[in-house]
Amino acid sequence: MDTDTLYKAFSSRDARYDGRFYVGVTTTGIYCRPTCPARPKKEHLRFFRSKAEAEKAGFRPCLRCRPDLSPTSIQWQGTAAVIARAFGMINRGDADGSPMSDLAERLGMTDRHLRRLFQEHLGASPMEVAISRRLHLARQLLSQTRLSITDIALASGFNSLRRFNDAFLTTYQRNPSDFRKATDGSEVVADTITLRIPYIDRYDWDTLIRYFARHEVHGVDAVEAGCYIRHLKTARGESYLRVEHLAKGRCLQVTLAVADFSEVRQLIDTIRCVFDVDHNPRQIEPPEEVPEAVREFLAGYAGLRVPGAFDPFETAVSVILGQLVSIAQGRLNLKKLVERYGERSAAAHHPKLSHFFPTPAVLATADLAALGFTRTRANAIRDLAAACLAGDLDLSRTCDLSSTRKALLAIKGIGPWTVELIALRCLGDTDAFPGSDLIINRALASHRLLPEQFSPWRSYLALALWKTQTSAPTEAPARKARAGKISIQGAIGDQLNKGIGGIK
């Protein structure tokens, strides 16, 4: 990115860039994370690709945002970044079952200093914050489900029923069962958790769910009656989830059937990422030089959200199998792969959910040519799997974007278009932009747009440009678009068939 783009990301405090670049302040000689609360003037800033580069230039780490700590993708909570990181770790359950001294050690400080920071910024100790977050989830489960009190204690992060009850009495002066008695008595399926996740308006659910429908992975996920369904396999067993949109409530309703209730919080965090719930459309402001007509055009697509990935490896393989073929052929390729190498589900969560996607360990040595894949495509998938197994490739949302892009491009059979699509869906890169896509180039020319003007949120621009070419809504993902219309990503597949982007 250039300096102007980096400054925009810094000014927005977008947590997705935390740890992906650093900012040096020439007047103080310190360097910060993009999410630091300090807001120095632009002319006093220098940008660095790494902590080492900043330190080599003579800058020392900021004591407020602690950029010297290991980078992680966190949601900014309005206080020092070290508190935000600790807060995120508490939310994910990283502090469960261990003393706060362990959490402090992972943050690079003493537990006494961590308690002091929490008291200063939040007015509560780390343990009190952790208990508050657990109780918040517990109250949702008590009021929205018929789970037993014991299961709710486990799902919300308490190690024992006694501690759960004590926390409720201390905080609310009431027993957990009192909240259960206060519910409306509506019927809820036993052992199923249903929660609501609010979002920042606007939210274009229709476009997002059509995207997932067109990219269903046979036996793994599906879209049915406007809802997204999926099952997952973890170390503890098989889980099932269903996500639907409640427009009047401005939220997503999530139904979970989990193998172990301790997995609930991690699943909810993943769902927030996959459905881009935390994105704030208001932070994307078109440049001043953009004409009013273009502003109106972009305003019409302000609710678009980037479709994420439950399993980044699965999504990356899906993108490779969709290169240079139509979207229908890409899905057929996936079906053959899953039926041949995927593990069958032992639970009957839904008739459409029969398999789990093959693991990197399986695909690293699989005979993919037997499925009719080209040699280049088969080798690319095997090399991708081997790189993930060896730890040479990080496809997480907290990866170093530059390193991951280079590692992907080093795999023969993966080109720039594929890398950008993987970055858009798997890596949480809001500036990913498949500029070689013919449909995007046509739309850019039509609307007289320069993609550089929209960094670091070009992913949302790409989605808007694709949507200008979409067909009318349909429940049948494989149905052909009407004449003169091209579907999202179906458009890409059709153009890739003609040699645009994809395999190098």
C-alpha positions in Angstrom: 0.0 0.0 0.0 1.1 3.6 -0.5 1.3 6.2 2.3 -2.2 7.6 1.7 -3.8 4.2 1.8 -1.9 3.3 5.0 -3.0 6.5 6.6 -6.7 5.8 5.8 -6.4 2.4 7.5 -4.7 4.0 10.4 -7.3 6.8 10.7 -10.2 4.3 10.6 -8.7 2.2 13.5 -9.8 -0.9 11.5 -8.8 -3.8 13.7 -8.2 -6.0 10.7 -5.0 -4.2 10.0 -3.7 -4.6 13.6 -0.2 -6.2 13.4 -0.1 -5.9 9.5 1.8 -2.6 9.5 3.2 -0.2 12.1 3.3 3.6 12.4 6.2 5.6 13.6 5.7 9.1 15.1 8.7 11.3 14.3 7.8 13.8 17.1 8.0 11.2 19.9 10.2 8.5 18.4 7.7 5.8 19.1 5.9 3.3 16.8 2.4 2.1 17.2 -0.2 -0.4 16.0 -2.9 0.9 13.6 -5.4 0.6 16.5 -3.5 2.8 18.9 -5.7 5.6 20.5 -3.1 8.2 19.7 -3.9 10.3 16.6 -0.8 12.2 15.5 -0.8 14.4 12.4 -0.1 12.8 9.1 3.0 14.8 8.4 4.6 13.3 11.6 4.0 9.7 10.5 6.2 7.0 9.0 4.9 3.6 8.0 6.8 0.3 8.5 6.2 -3.3 7.3 7.4 -4.9 10.6 8.3 -4.1 14.2 12.0 -4.9 13.3 11.9 -2.3 10.5 10.5 0.3 12.9 13.1 -0.4 15.5 15.9 -0.4 13.0 14.8 3.1 12.0 15.3 4.2 15.7 11.7 4.0 16.9 10.8 2.4 20.3 7.5 0.6 21.0 4.5 2.6 22.3 3.6 1.9 25.9 -0.1 2.4 25.3 -0.7 0.0 22.4 2.3 -2.3 22.9 3.1 -3.1 19.3 6.0 -5.3 20.5 3.5 -7.9 21.5 2.6 -10.7 19.0 0.1 -9.4 16.4 -3.4 -10.6 16.5 -6.7 -9.6 14.8 -8.8 -8.1 17.6 -11.9 -5.8 17.9 -10.9 -2.4 19.2 -12.7 -1.7 22.5 -11.8 2.0 22.8 -8.9 1.6 25.2 -5.2 0.6 25.0 -4.5 -2.2 22.5 -3.0 -4.4 25.2 -6.3 -4.4 27.0 -8.1 -5.0 23.7 -5.9 -8.0 23.1 -6.5 -9.4 26.6 -10.2 -8.7 26.2 -10.3 -10.7 22.9 -8.5 -13.6 24.5 -11.0 -13.6 27.4 -13.9 -13.6 24.9 -12.4 -16.6 23.0 -12.1 -18.5 26.3 -8.3 -18.5 26.2 -8.3 -17.6 29.9 -10.6 -20.4 31.0 -9.3 -23.0 33.4 -6.0 -21.2 34.0 -4.8 -18.4 36.4 -4.7 -14.8 35.2 -0.9 -15.0 35.6 -0.8 -17.3 32.5 -2.8 -14.7 30.5 -0.5 -12.0 31.7 2.6 -14.0 30.7 1.2 -14.5 27.2 0.7 -10.7 27.0 4.3 -10.1 28.0 3.7 -8.6 31.5 3.2 -9.5 35.1 -0.3 -10.3 36.4 0.0 -7.2 38.7 0.6 -4.9 35.8 -2.3 -6.5 33.9 -4.7 -6.0 36.8 -3.5 -2.3 37.1 -4.2 -1.7 33.4 -7.6 -3.3 33.6 -8.5 -1.3 36.7 -7.3 2.0 35.0 -9.1 1.5 31.7 -12.1 -0.6 32.5 -12.6 -0.1 36.3 -12.6 -3.9 36.9 -10.0 -6.7 37.2 -9.4 -9.2 34.4 -11.2 -11.9 36.3 -14.2 -9.6 36.8 -14.3 -8.8 33.1 -14.1 -12.5 32.2 -16.9 -13.4 34.6 -19.0 -10.5 33.2 -18.6 -11.8 29.7 -19.4 -15.4 30.7 -22.5 -14.2 32.6 -23.7 -12.2 29.5 -23.6 -15.3 27.4 -25.2 -17.4 30.2 -28.1 -15.0 30.4 -28.7 -15.3 26.7 -28.6 -19.1 27.0 -31.0 -19.1 30.0 -33.5 -16.9 28.3 -33.3 -18.3 24.8 -32.7 -22.0 25.3 -33.9 -24.9 27.4 -30.4 -26.2 28.1 -29.8 -27.5 31.6 -28.1 -25.2 34.1 -25.0 -27.4 34.1 -24.7 -27.3 30.3 -25.1 -23.5 30.3 -22.4 -23.2 32.9 -20.0 -25.2 30.7 -21.0 -23.3 27.5 -20.4 -19.9 29.1 -16.9 -20.8 30.4 -17.4 -21.9 34.0 -15.6 -25.0 35.2 -18.0 -25.9 37.9 -21.7 -25.4 38.7 -20.9 -24.0 42.1 -18.7 -21.2 40.7 -21.4 -20.5 38.1 -24.1 -20.1 40.8 -21.8 -18.0 43.1 -21.1 -15.6 40.2 -24.8 -15.2 39.5 -25.6 -14.5 43.2 -22.7 -12.1 43.5 -23.6 -10.1 40.3 -27.4 -10.3 40.2 -28.4 -11.3 43.7 -30.5 -13.9 42.0 -30.1 -17.6 41.1 -29.7 -18.7 37.5 -33.0 -20.6 37.8 -34.7 -17.3 38.5 -33.9 -16.1 34.9 -35.1 -19.4 33.6 -38.4 -18.9 35.3 -38.8 -15.5 33.8 -38.7 -16.7 30.2 -41.8 -16.8 28.1 -42.0 -20.6 28.1 -41.7 -20.9 24.3 -40.8 -24.3 23.0 -37.1 -24.7 22.2 -35.4 -27.8 20.8 -33.5 -29.6 23.6 -29.7 -29.4 23.5 -29.9 -26.7 20.8 -28.6 -23.2 21.3 -30.3 -20.2 19.5 -28.7 -16.8 19.8 -29.0 -13.5 18.0 -26.0 -11.5 16.8 -26.7 -7.8 16.0 -25.0 -6.0 13.2 -24.3 -2.4 12.2 -26.9 -1.3 9.6 -26.9 -1.7 6.6 -26.6 -5.4 5.9 -27.2 -6.9 2.4 -28.1 -10.4 3.4 -29.6 -11.3 0.1 -26.4 -10.8 -1.8 -24.3 -12.6 0.8 -26.6 -15.7 1.0 -26.7 -15.9 -2.8 -23.0 -16.0 -2.8 -22.9 -18.9 -0.3 -25.6 -20.7 -2.4 -23.5 -20.4 -5.5 -20.5 -21.8 -3.7 -22.0 -24.7 -1.7 -19.6 -27.5 -1.0 -21.3 -30.8 -1.5 -22.1 -32.5 1.7 -20.4 -29.8 3.8 -22.7 -26.8 3.7 -25.9 -25.6 2.0 -28.3 -22.8 1.6 -32.0 -23.7 2.2 -35.0 -21.4 2.4 -32.7 -18.4 2.6 -30.7 -19.8 5.5 -27.1 -21.0 5.7 -26.5 -24.5 7.2 -23.3 -26.3 7.9 -21.7 -29.0 10.0 -18.2 -29.1 11.5 -15.9 -31.7 13.0 -13.8 -30.8 15.9 -11.6 -32.7 18.4 -14.7 -33.2 20.5 -17.1 -34.4 17.8 -19.5 -33.1 15.3 -21.4 -29.8 15.5 -24.2 -28.2 13.4 -25.1 -24.6 12.8 -27.8 -22.7 11.0 -27.7 -18.9 10.3 -30.7 -16.9 9.2 -31.4 -13.2 8.8 -33.9 -11.3 11.0 -34.3 -8.0 9.2 -36.8 -6.5 11.7 -34.4 -7.3 14.5 -31.3 -6.2 12.6 -29.5 -9.3 13.6 -28.5 -12.8 12.6 -30.2 -15.7 14.4 -27.8 -18.5 15.0 -28.8 -22.0 15.9 -26.1 -24.3 17.2 -26.0 -28.0 18.0 -22.6 -28.6 19.4 -20.5 -31.6 20.3 -19.3 -29.9 23.5 -20.8 -26.8 25.0 -17.3 -25.4 25.6 -17.1 -24.8 21.8 -20.0 -22.3 21.7 -18.0 -19.1 22.1 -15.4 -20.0 19.5 -18.1 -20.9 17.0 -19.9 -17.6 17.6 -16.6 -15.7 17.0 -16.1 -17.6 13.7 -19.6 -16.9 12.6 -19.1 -13.2 13.2 -16.1 -13.3 10.9 -17.7 -15.5 8.2 -20.7 -13.2 7.9 -18.7 -10.0 8.4 -20.9 -8.9 11.3 -18.5 -6.4 12.8 -17.9 -4.4 9.6 -19.0 -0.8 9.8 -20.2 0.5 6.4 -20.0 4.1 7.5 -16.2 4.0 7.8 -15.9 3.7 4.0 -16.0 7.2 2.6 -15.4 7.8 -1.1 -12.7 10.2 -2.0 -13.7 13.9 -2.3 -12.9 14.0 -6.1 -15.5 11.2 -6.8 -18.5 12.7 -8.7 -21.9 12.8 -7.0 -23.3 10.2 -9.4 -20.6 7.7 -8.4 -21.3 8.4 -4.7 -24.9 7.6 -5.2 -23.9 4.4 -7.0 -21.7 3.3 -4.2 -24.3 4.3 -1.6 -26.6 1.7 -3.1 -24.1 -1.0 -2.2 -23.1 0.1 1.2 -24.6 -2.9 2.9 -22.4 -5.5 1.2 -20.4 -7.8 3.4 -17.4 -9.9 2.5 -18.1 -13.7 2.6 -15.6 -15.3 4.9 -14.5 -18.9 5.4 -15.3 -21.4 8.1 -12.3 -23.5 7.0 -9.7 -21.4 5.1 -8.1 -24.5 3.6 -11.4 -25.7 2.2 -12.1 -22.3 0.7 -8.6 -22.0 -0.8 -9.0 -25.5 -2.5 -12.5 -24.4 -3.7 -11.0 -21.3 -5.4 -8.3 -23.4 -7.1 -10.9 -25.9 -8.4 -12.9 -23.0 -9.7 -10.1 -21.6 -11.9 -10.7 -21.6 -15.6 -14.1 -23.3 -15.4 -17.7 -22.3 -15.0 -19.1 -22.1 -11.5 -21.2 -25.3 -12.1 -18.0 -27.2 -13.1 -16.2 -25.9 -10.1 -18.9 -27.2 -7.8 -18.8 -30.6 -9.6 -15.0 -30.7 -9.0 -15.6 -30.1 -5.3 -18.3 -32.8 -5.2 -15.9 -35.4 -6.7 -13.2 -34.4 -4.2 -15.4 -34.5 -1.2 -17.1 -37.8 -2.1 -13.7 -39.5 -2.8 -11.6 -38.2 0.0 -13.9 -36.6 2.5 -14.9 -38.3 5.8 -18.5 -39.3 6.1 -20.5 -37.7 8.9 -21.7 -40.0 11.7 -24.6 -37.7 12.7 -27.7 -37.0 10.7 -27.9 -33.2 11.2 -29.4 -32.6 7.8 -30.0 -34.6 4.6 -27.6 -32.3 2.6 -24.8 -32.6 5.2 -23.1 -35.9 4.6 -19.3 -35.4 4.5 -16.5 -33.3 6.0 -14.0 -31.6 3.8 -10.8 -33.6 3.3 -8.0 -32.5 5.6 -4.5 -31.2 4.4 -3.0 -34.5 5.6 -5.3 -36.4 3.2 -5.0 -34.2 0.2 -1.2 -33.8 0.5 -0.8 -37.4 -0.9 -4.1 -37.9 -2.7 -4.2 -39.1 -6.3 -6.2 -36.1 -7.6 -5.5 -36.9 -11.3 -7.8 -39.9 -10.9 -10.7 -37.4 -10.4 -10.1 -35.9 -13.8 -8.3 -32.8 -12.6 -5.5 -31.3 -14.7 -2.0 -32.1 -13.5 -1.3 -28.4 -12.7 -4.5 -28.1 -10.6 -3.9 -31.4 -8.8 -0.3 -30.5 -8.0 -1.4 -27.0 -6.8 -3.8 -28.6 -4.3 -1.3 -31.1 -3.0 1.4 -28.4 -2.7 -1.1 -26.2 -0.8 -1.9 -29.0 1.6 1.7 -29.8 2.1 2.6 -26.2 2.9 -0.3 -25.9 5.4 0.9 -29.2 7.1 4.5 -28.0 7.3 3.5 -24.7 8.7 4.9 -22.8 5.8 1.6 -21.3 4.8 -0.7 -19.4 7.2 -4.3 -19.0 5.9 -5.7 -17.4 9.1 -7.1 -14.0 9.5 -4.1 -13.0 11.6 -1.4 -13.9 9.1 1.2 -11.6 7.6 -0.5 -10.7 4.3 2.7 -10.1 2.4 4.3 -13.4 3.5 1.1 -15.4 2.8 0.7 -13.9 -0.7 4.3 -14.7 -1.6 3.8 -18.3 -0.3 0.7 -18.7 -2.4 2.2 -17.3 -5.5 5.2 -19.7 -5.0 2.8 -22.6 -5.6 2.7 -23.5 -9.3 -0.8 -23.3 -10.5 -1.9 -20.4 -8.3 -1.9 -17.0 -9.9 -2.7 -13.4 -8.8 -6.5 -13.7 -9.3 -6.6 -16.8 -7.1 -4.4 -15.2 -4.5 -6.6 -12.1 -4.3 -9.7 -14.2 -3.9 -8.2 -16.3 -1.1 -7.0 -13.0 0.6 -10.5 -11.6 0.3 -12.3 -14.7 1.8 -9.8 -16.3 4.1 -7.3 -13.7 5.2 -9.5 -10.9 6.3 -7.8 -8.5 3.8 -10.2 -5.7 3.2 -8.0 -4.4 0.4 -7.9 -7.6 -1.6 -8.8 -6.8 -5.2 -8.8 -9.3 -8.2 -7.9 -6.6 -10.7 -7.4 -9.1 -13.5 -11.0 -10.0 -13.5 -12.7 -9.0 -16.8 -16.1 -8.2 -15.2 -14.5 -5.9 -12.6 -12.6 -4.1 -15.4 -15.7 -3.6 -17.4 -17.6 -2.2 -14.4 -14.7 0.1 -13.5 -14.7 1.5 -17.0 -18.4 1.8 -17.1 -18.6 3.8 -13.8 -15.2 5.6 -14.4 -13.8 4.4 -11.1 -10.1 4.1 -10.0 -9.7 1.2 -7.5 -6.8 2.9 -5.9 -9.1 5.6 -4.6 -10.9 3.1 -2.4 -7.9 1.5 -0.6 -7.9 0.0 2.0 -11.4 -1.3 1.4 -11.2 -2.4 -2.2 -12.8 -5.8 -1.3 -16.1 -4.0 -0.8 -15.6 -2.2 -4.1 -15.0 -5.5 -5.9 -18.2 -6.9 -4.4 -20.2 -3.8 -5.5 -18.8 -4.1 -9.1 -19.6 -7.8 -9.2 -23.1 -7.1 -8.0 -23.7 -4.7 -10.9 -23.6 -7.8 -13.1 -25.7 -10.1 -11.0 -28.9 -11.8 -12.0 -32.2 -11.7 -10.2 -32.3 -13.6 -6.8 -32.8 -17.3 -7.1 -32.9 -20.3 -4.8 -31.2 -22.5 -7.4 -27.5 -21.8 -7.4 -26.9 -23.8 -10.6 -29.7 -22.1 -12.6 -28.4 -20.2 -15.6 -28.5 -16.5 -15.5 -31.0 -14.8 -17.8 -29.7 -13.3 -21.1 -27.6 -10.2 -20.5 -27.1 -11.0 -16.9 -24.1 -12.6 -15.2 -24.0 -14.0 -11.6 -21.5 -13.1 -9.0 -18.4 -15.4 -9.4 -20.3 -17.1 -12.1 -19.2 -14.2 -14.2 -15.7 -14.7 -13.0 -15.8 -18.4 -13.9 -17.2 -17.7 -17.4 -14.5 -15.1 -18.1 -11.8 -17.4 -16.6 -12.9 -20.0 -19.1 -11.7 -17.5 -21.7 -8.3 -17.2 -20.1 -8.7 -14.2 -17.7 -6.7 -14.6 -14.4 -6.4 -17.8 -12.5 -3.7 -20.3 -13.2 -0.3 -18.9 -14.2 
